[in-house]
Amino acid sequence: MITGIGTDVCRIGRIEAVLEKFGPKFLERILTPKEREGHWGARQLARRWAMKEAVAKATGHGIGAELSFQDIEIMRDAKGKPVCRVREYDHMTIFVSASDDGDYATGMAVIEAGS
């Protein structure tokens, strides 16, 4: 049963500006230690930002007091598919997807509970 759907759009130039201004501190804020192991350009970060925002919206909390960027971890499986885990949502399956075109990145999340 689907229990949540979320979507987000992020302007890549906005992420570029924040990355230039804050550099590693920005990465530490939005990426978990495991996520930070890779190379992160503005386009990749914008897609990750959009996916995490979409996940937060799908939970019904948004990013804030109850859920942070650090609570949401998105890695890739052996085939490159994004796989999402969220603290305290281990009992649910969370599907995520991202895309970008031109100046924008998008993210989508669907949360499924039960079988």
Backbone hydrogen bonds, N-H to C=O, Kabsch-Sander energy under -0.5 kcal/mol:
donor,donor_aa,acceptor,acceptor_aa,energy
3,T,111,I,-2.7
4,G,111,I,-1.2
6,G,109,A,-2.6
8,D,107,G,-2.1
10,C,105,A,-3.1
12,I,10,C,-0.6
12,I,103,D,-2.6
13,G,103,D,-0.5
14,R,11,R,-0.8
15,I,11,R,-1.2
16,E,12,I,-2.4
17,A,13,G,-2.2
18,V,14,R,-2.0
19,L,15,I,-2.8
20,E,16,E,-2.5
21,K,17,A,-2.1
22,F,18,V,-2.9
23,G,19,L,-2.2
25,K,22,F,-1.7
26,F,23,G,-1.0
27,L,23,G,-1.4
28,E,24,P,-2.5
29,R,25,K,-1.5
30,I,26,F,-2.0
31,L,27,L,-2.6
36,R,32,T,-2.1
37,E,34,K,-1.2
38,G,35,E,-1.3
41,G,39,H,-0.5
45,L,41,G,-2.5
46,A,42,A,-2.5
47,R,43,R,-1.8
48,R,44,Q,-2.3
49,W,45,L,-3.1
50,A,46,A,-2.4
51,M,47,R,-2.3
52,K,48,R,-2.7
53,E,49,W,-2.7
54,A,50,A,-2.2
55,V,51,M,-2.5
56,A,52,K,-2.5
57,K,53,E,-2.3
58,A,54,A,-2.3
59,T,55,V,-1.8
60,G,56,A,-0.7
60,G,57,K,-0.8
61,H,56,A,-1.2
62,G,56,A,-2.2
64,G,67,L,-3.1
71,D,68,S,-1.1
72,I,68,S,-0.5
72,I,69,F,-0.9
73,E,71,D,-0.6
73,E,85,R,-3.0
75,M,73,E,-0.5
75,M,83,V,-2.7
77,D,81,K,-2.5
80,G,77,D,-2.0
83,V,75,M,-3.3
84,C,94,I,-0.8
85,R,73,E,-2.5
87,R,71,D,-2.2
89,Y,86,V,-2.5
92,M,89,Y,-2.0
93,T,112,E,-2.9
94,I,92,M,-0.5
95,F,93,T,-0.5
95,F,110,V,-3.1
97,S,108,M,-2.0
99,S,106,T,-1.9
101,D,104,Y,-2.5
104,Y,101,D,-2.0
105,A,10,C,-2.8
106,T,99,S,-3.2
107,G,8,D,-2.4
108,M,97,S,-2.5
109,A,6,G,-2.6
110,V,95,F,-2.4
111,I,4,G,-3.0
112,E,93,T,-3.2
113,A,1,M,-2.7
114,G,91,H,-0.6
